[in-house]
Amino acid sequence: MATTDRQTATLALAHALSAAERGLPVFPLSATKLPALRSPHRDERAPVHCRGACGLPGHGVHDATTDPAAVRALFAAAPRATGYGIACGRPPHRLIGIDLDIDTDHGNDSVAALQHLALQHLFTIPATVTVLTPSGGRHLWLTGPSGASVSNSAGRLAPGIDVRGAGGYLVGPGSVTTHGRYRLAPGTAHLIPAPCPRGLLRLLTPRQHPAHPAGRTPPARQGQGLVQFVREAHEGQRNTRLFWAACRAYEHGFGDDLAEALTDAAMRTGLTEQEARAAIASAARLTTPRRTP
């Protein structure tokens, strides 16, 4: 191994140990951002469902650990590692990664998209640990509550916004890849991961639509408060109130039933029918879990 490679591997281990000391489970990555250790089951006939229960290294994110001795052993087994991954969703931090990609070719502004979601859902993007990627994007580190499980997703919130949750991982700052180095954004090195805002957490953990047994309040009556909330909107808050109310309706399972009443209420405030229906349709897309084929 060349001297430069040894130095890169040594630095990767040092950064990984530092992260582990802060309670972040880590494991070695190659320059391609993939796990640096080969699976011990690579020659076995598929499907193989082992997630580290065999006790051997090579299970990717399932190898992640905060134990310094175990971290050193993993890197010793992966001498060509140039970086490290940080497992998301694991205690004590239960890390949630918001990956904001930059796609100038398609005009996607993921930072602006996240700010738009914050405005629509009435939450503030907190100051938190931020990692700059070689491609010009950034990773925001947030923490989740013990009772919530955030899944991995790509583009579900908005184009260019990926989410790293349980079973996923983030490339740690200090890692070197084929495209460059991951580094902490200036002014965030002293921060700790901030709690995920409730409004954003609701988007990341959409509720299943509940059933409505006989004898329950009809959906139309359940949503009268939301309709009134939209009717009382003043200029400058009409879209925001409508979108918020529609999201709540769909989260509780009666969005379609309330759509016409919400549309009518929005039109009374001055929105056009097309504007109202577009906002409601956007709320439906964001709050309805996608079905996998």
Backbone torsions as a table, in degrees:
resi	resn	phi	psi	omega
1	MET	NA	135.1	-179.4
2	ALA	-67.1	159.3	-179.3
3	THR	-58.9	-42.8	179.7
4	THR	-60.1	-41.4	179.0
5	ASP	-63.3	-41.0	179.1
6	ARG	-64.5	-41.1	179.2
7	GLN	-64.1	-41.8	179.0
8	THR	-62.8	-43.7	178.9
9	ALA	-64.7	-40.0	179.7
10	THR	-64.6	-42.6	178.4
11	LEU	-65.9	-38.7	178.7
12	ALA	-60.8	-43.9	177.8
13	LEU	-63.2	-42.0	-179.6
14	ALA	-62.2	-44.4	178.6
15	HIS	-64.6	-40.1	-179.9
16	ALA	-64.6	-41.7	178.7
17	LEU	-64.7	-38.3	178.3
18	SER	-63.6	-41.2	178.1
19	ALA	-66.1	-40.8	180.0
20	ALA	-62.6	-36.0	177.8
21	GLU	-62.1	-26.4	179.3
22	ARG	-91.3	10.7	176.1
23	GLY	86.4	17.5	-179.6
24	LEU	-101.4	118.0	-179.4
25	PRO	-68.9	128.8	-173.9
26	VAL	-127.3	162.0	175.0
27	PHE	-157.1	157.1	-173.7
28	PRO	-75.8	144.1	176.9
29	LEU	-120.7	153.0	174.2
30	SER	-88.1	178.3	-179.9
31	ALA	-66.4	-14.5	178.1
32	THR	-89.7	4.4	-178.6
33	LYS	73.7	10.4	177.2
34	LEU	-98.8	159.3	178.1
35	PRO	-52.7	135.9	-174.6
36	ALA	-80.3	-16.9	-178.2
37	LEU	-99.8	133.2	178.6
38	ARG	-73.3	149.0	-179.5
39	SER	-66.8	135.6	175.9
40	PRO	-70.7	-8.3	-178.4
41	HIS	-105.9	15.4	-173.3
42	ARG	-62.8	-26.1	-178.8
43	ASP	-97.0	2.0	-179.9
44	GLU	-87.0	154.4	180.0
45	ARG	-73.2	133.1	178.6
46	ALA	-69.9	155.9	-1.9
47	PRO	-86.9	145.9	175.9
48	VAL	-116.4	124.2	-173.7
49	HIS	-108.7	11.1	-178.7
50	CYS	-67.7	134.2	176.8
51	ARG	-120.8	40.3	178.9
52	GLY	102.5	-1.2	-178.5
53	ALA	-64.7	-21.8	-179.2
54	CYS	-73.0	-14.3	178.4
55	GLY	87.3	-1.4	179.7
56	LEU	-97.2	148.2	176.2
57	PRO	-74.6	163.5	178.7
58	GLY	113.4	23.5	-179.2
59	HIS	-111.0	25.6	175.3
60	GLY	61.9	-130.7	-176.4
61	VAL	-60.4	-22.5	-179.9
62	HIS	-74.3	-10.8	173.6
63	ASP	-81.0	-14.3	-170.3
64	ALA	-56.5	137.5	-176.2
65	THR	-150.3	158.1	173.8
66	THR	-105.1	-1.8	-178.9
67	ASP	-77.5	118.7	-175.6
68	PRO	-55.9	-42.1	-179.3
69	ALA	-64.1	-40.2	179.3
70	ALA	-68.5	-37.0	177.8
71	VAL	-62.9	-45.4	179.4
72	ARG	-61.7	-39.0	-179.8
73	ALA	-65.3	-40.1	178.7
74	LEU	-63.5	-43.9	-179.5
75	PHE	-71.4	-30.6	175.9
76	ALA	-64.9	-32.6	178.6
77	ALA	-81.2	-10.4	-179.5
78	ALA	-129.0	69.8	-172.7
79	PRO	-65.1	-17.0	179.6
80	ARG	-99.0	12.6	176.8
81	ALA	-63.6	137.1	178.5
82	THR	-116.5	1.6	-179.9
83	GLY	-164.4	-168.9	-179.0
84	TYR	-147.3	150.2	175.9
85	GLY	-103.7	151.8	177.1
86	ILE	-116.4	118.7	-177.9
87	ALA	-68.8	133.3	178.4
88	CYS	-94.1	159.5	175.5
89	GLY	78.2	0.4	-176.0
90	ARG	-98.6	141.8	175.7
91	PRO	-65.4	155.8	7.4
92	PRO	-86.8	-17.0	-174.1
93	HIS	-84.7	-29.1	-175.5
94	ARG	51.3	56.8	-172.2
95	LEU	-61.5	137.9	172.2
96	ILE	-120.6	125.2	-179.9
97	GLY	-104.9	126.2	174.3
98	ILE	-104.0	109.4	-174.7
99	ASP	-96.9	110.7	-178.4
100	LEU	-101.5	103.2	-179.1
101	ASP	-83.2	155.5	175.0
102	ILE	-111.1	120.7	-179.9
103	ASP	-130.5	81.4	-178.0
104	THR	-69.1	-26.1	-179.2
105	ASP	-63.8	-34.2	-178.1
106	HIS	-106.8	5.4	176.0
107	GLY	72.4	20.0	-179.7
108	ASN	-82.3	125.4	175.9
109	ASP	-114.7	92.2	-174.3
110	SER	-68.8	-30.9	178.3
111	VAL	-65.0	-45.3	177.6
112	ALA	-65.0	-36.2	178.9
113	ALA	-64.2	-40.2	178.1
114	LEU	-67.2	-40.1	177.6
115	GLN	-63.6	-36.0	177.6
116	HIS	-66.7	-41.6	176.6
117	LEU	-62.0	-39.8	179.6
118	ALA	-61.9	-40.2	178.9
119	LEU	-67.1	-43.5	-177.7
120	GLN	-67.1	-36.5	-173.7
121	HIS	-105.5	11.2	170.5
122	LEU	58.3	48.5	172.9
123	PHE	-131.3	161.1	179.8
124	THR	-109.1	135.1	176.5
125	ILE	-76.5	115.8	-172.6
126	PRO	-79.5	159.0	170.3
127	ALA	-70.0	126.7	-175.1
128	THR	-154.2	174.9	176.0
129	VAL	-59.2	129.7	-178.8
130	THR	-131.5	129.1	-179.1
131	VAL	-112.0	128.8	178.6
132	LEU	-89.0	132.6	-178.6
133	THR	-95.6	158.8	180.0
134	PRO	-60.7	-25.4	-177.9
135	SER	-83.3	-2.9	-179.1
136	GLY	99.8	-1.3	177.1
137	GLY	-84.3	-171.0	178.8
138	ARG	-152.0	151.1	176.2
139	HIS	-112.2	124.4	173.8
140	LEU	-97.4	129.8	179.0
141	TRP	-98.0	124.1	176.7
142	LEU	-128.6	161.0	177.2
143	THR	-113.1	147.6	-179.4
144	GLY	-111.6	158.0	177.9
145	PRO	-73.3	161.1	-176.2
146	SER	-65.6	-26.2	-176.0
147	GLY	-87.8	-0.7	-175.8
148	ALA	-115.8	140.1	176.1
149	SER	-119.1	116.1	-179.1
150	VAL	-96.7	129.3	-179.8
151	SER	-89.7	161.8	174.4
152	ASN	-76.5	144.2	177.3
153	SER	-154.2	156.6	179.0
154	ALA	-129.3	110.6	176.3
155	GLY	76.6	6.4	-178.5
156	ARG	-70.5	-40.6	179.3
157	LEU	-68.6	-45.8	-179.6
158	ALA	-171.6	157.6	177.4
159	PRO	-56.4	131.7	178.2
160	GLY	88.7	-4.3	178.3
161	ILE	-109.2	112.1	175.6
162	ASP	-107.0	154.3	-177.9
163	VAL	-123.4	133.3	175.4
164	ARG	-111.4	116.8	-179.7
165	GLY	-128.7	-146.9	-177.5
166	ALA	-55.1	128.5	-179.7
167	GLY	87.5	-5.3	178.7
168	GLY	-108.1	177.5	178.8
169	TYR	-150.1	159.2	175.9
170	LEU	-111.7	146.4	173.5
171	VAL	-75.8	126.0	-174.9
172	GLY	-76.1	149.8	177.7
173	PRO	-63.3	138.7	-174.5
174	GLY	100.3	-14.0	178.3
175	SER	-71.3	146.3	177.4
176	VAL	-114.9	128.9	179.3
177	THR	-122.0	179.5	179.6
178	THR	-64.1	-20.1	-179.1
179	HIS	-101.4	-4.3	179.3
180	GLY	136.4	-166.3	-173.8
181	ARG	-104.0	141.9	171.5
182	TYR	-88.7	133.6	-176.8
183	ARG	-142.8	154.8	178.1
184	LEU	-69.3	138.7	176.8
185	ALA	-67.8	141.4	178.3
186	PRO	-54.2	135.8	178.0
187	GLY	86.0	1.1	-179.1
188	THR	-116.5	-4.5	-176.2
189	ALA	-63.2	-28.7	-177.2
190	HIS	-86.9	-6.2	-175.6
191	LEU	-83.8	161.9	169.7
192	ILE	-111.6	156.7	179.4
193	PRO	-56.7	129.1	-177.4
194	ALA	-83.4	150.4	175.4
195	PRO	-59.8	140.7	178.4
196	CYS	-66.0	127.2	178.7
197	PRO	-57.4	144.9	-176.1
198	ARG	-59.1	-41.1	-179.6
199	GLY	-62.1	-39.7	177.7
200	LEU	-71.4	-38.6	179.8
201	LEU	-61.8	-35.9	177.2
202	ARG	-62.9	-36.3	178.0
203	LEU	-70.1	-32.7	-177.2
204	LEU	-81.8	-19.8	179.6
205	THR	-127.9	67.7	-177.8
206	PRO	-60.9	139.5	-178.5
207	ARG	-78.8	149.2	171.0
208	GLN	-72.8	142.3	-179.2
209	HIS	-69.7	119.4	-178.2
210	PRO	-73.4	153.4	175.7
211	ALA	-77.5	162.9	-179.6
212	HIS	-123.1	86.0	-179.1
213	PRO	-61.4	159.7	178.2
214	ALA	-59.3	140.9	179.2
215	GLY	97.4	-13.4	177.9
216	ARG	-78.7	161.4	178.1
217	THR	-62.2	130.2	179.9
218	PRO	-57.1	147.2	-178.7
219	PRO	-54.5	-40.0	-178.0
220	ALA	-59.4	-41.3	179.5
221	ARG	-73.7	-34.1	178.9
222	GLN	-60.9	-31.4	-174.3
223	GLY	-95.4	8.5	-177.4
224	GLN	-62.7	-34.2	177.7
225	GLY	-64.9	-37.2	177.9
226	LEU	-68.4	-40.3	178.4
227	VAL	-61.6	-44.7	179.6
228	GLN	-64.0	-36.3	178.3
229	PHE	-60.0	-40.1	178.8
230	VAL	-70.7	-41.1	-178.2
231	ARG	-61.5	-29.7	-176.1
232	GLU	-87.7	6.9	-178.6
233	ALA	-71.5	139.2	174.6
234	HIS	-99.2	168.2	178.9
235	GLU	-58.3	134.8	-177.9
236	GLY	100.1	-15.1	179.5
237	GLN	-128.9	7.3	-174.8
238	ARG	-66.7	-49.2	179.5
239	ASN	-63.1	-42.7	-177.9
240	THR	-63.1	-46.0	179.9
241	ARG	-64.9	-41.8	-179.6
242	LEU	-63.6	-47.1	-179.0
243	PHE	-61.4	-44.7	179.7
244	TRP	-61.0	-46.1	-178.4
245	ALA	-64.6	-40.8	179.6
246	ALA	-65.1	-39.6	177.2
247	CYS	-60.3	-44.2	179.9
248	ARG	-63.6	-40.3	-179.6
249	ALA	-63.6	-44.5	-179.5
250	TYR	-69.6	-35.5	177.7
251	GLU	-62.3	-31.0	-178.8
252	HIS	-95.0	3.6	170.7
253	GLY	90.9	7.4	179.3
254	PHE	-127.7	29.6	-179.5
255	GLY	-61.8	-46.1	-179.3
256	ASP	-63.6	-38.0	-178.8
257	ASP	-67.9	-28.5	-175.1
258	LEU	-97.6	-4.9	-173.0
259	ALA	-57.8	-43.7	-177.8
260	GLU	-66.2	-41.7	179.6
261	ALA	-65.7	-39.2	177.8
262	LEU	-66.9	-39.2	177.5
263	THR	-61.6	-46.6	179.7
264	ASP	-61.5	-43.3	-180.0
265	ALA	-63.0	-40.8	-179.8
266	ALA	-66.7	-38.3	179.3
267	MET	-65.9	-32.1	178.1
268	ARG	-66.8	-23.8	178.8
269	THR	-86.6	-10.0	178.3
270	GLY	120.0	-6.4	175.7
271	LEU	-74.4	151.4	173.9
272	THR	-79.0	162.3	178.9
273	GLU	-60.8	-39.8	-179.4
274	GLN	-63.7	-42.8	178.5
275	GLU	-63.0	-42.4	-178.5
276	ALA	-65.4	-46.8	-178.2
277	ARG	-67.1	-32.7	178.1
278	ALA	-66.5	-41.2	179.2
279	ALA	-65.5	-41.6	179.8
280	ILE	-66.5	-40.8	178.7
281	ALA	-64.0	-38.0	177.8
282	SER	-64.3	-40.4	177.7
283	ALA	-63.1	-40.2	179.8
284	ALA	-63.4	-41.2	-179.5
285	ARG	-65.8	-38.6	-176.1
286	LEU	-74.6	-29.5	-173.3
287	THR	-102.2	-8.6	179.5
288	THR	-96.4	117.8	179.8
289	PRO	-58.4	136.6	177.3
290	ARG	-73.0	139.3	178.1
291	ARG	-89.5	135.5	176.2
292	THR	-89.2	140.0	-177.7
293	PRO	-67.0	NA	NA
